[in-house]
Amino acid sequence: MSDTLYVQLDSNILIHRPHVYLQDIARLSCSNSSILNRLRVMPVINFDPQKPGRYVMSSMDLVEMIQKKEPSLTVTPLGQTNFILTYQAAASETSVFQIIKIIFVCLITFFGSAFSIMTFNADVNVPGLFSHIYQQVTGTPSGGFTILEISYSVGLGAGVLFFFNHFSRKKLTADPTPMQIQMRKYEDDVNTTITEDINRKQS
């Protein structure tokens, strides 16, 4: 009876070294420890150190490589049929460009969100609505800075914190944040598009 190797793959695998071995891109399980140890260090692909990027591979490519090395072994791939190897050289330290990019993104997010809130308030005339409500309830004209404006401003900030499930470095609940969910959906869409484009070019 032949041994069985189980190979689990993710959809997108980040690689920092140009020389890629099987243990770098897959989780391996086999009852035969000697076979498992030999396959862990099996070379899979060598990247050009000067050409970082995304490279699509198929689980069948891995099966063929493994069977050439271990002909009597039964290989059972798990997870993704096609997967992406993202080769990116490891950064030794945070560069000035990365810091500037982070600051730039934070500024765009902050002012973009502020602009969206202001245009929404102007579109539905929130100040006029608050002034009308305040005058109806109290019988006196609003000065533009009442309990309604204060409550609205505090509630808006608290609502953003609770919605995005973050306060400083701590999460309010164990659930993923809406931003994490959207980023995961975006990442899945990118991986699917890259894989389908490569498959169309090959066919």
Buried (B, 14 or more C-beta within 10 A) or exposed (E): EEBEBBBBBBBBBEBEEBEBBBBBBBEBEBEBEEBBEEBBEBEBBEBEEEEBEBBBBBBEBBBEBBBEBBEEBBBEBEEBEBBBBBBEEEEEEEEEEEEEEEEEEEEEEEEEEEEEEEEEBEEEEBBEEBBEEBEEEEEEEBEEEBEBBEEBEEEEEEEEEEEBBBEEEEBEEEEEBEEBEEEEEEEEEBBEEBBEEBEEEEE
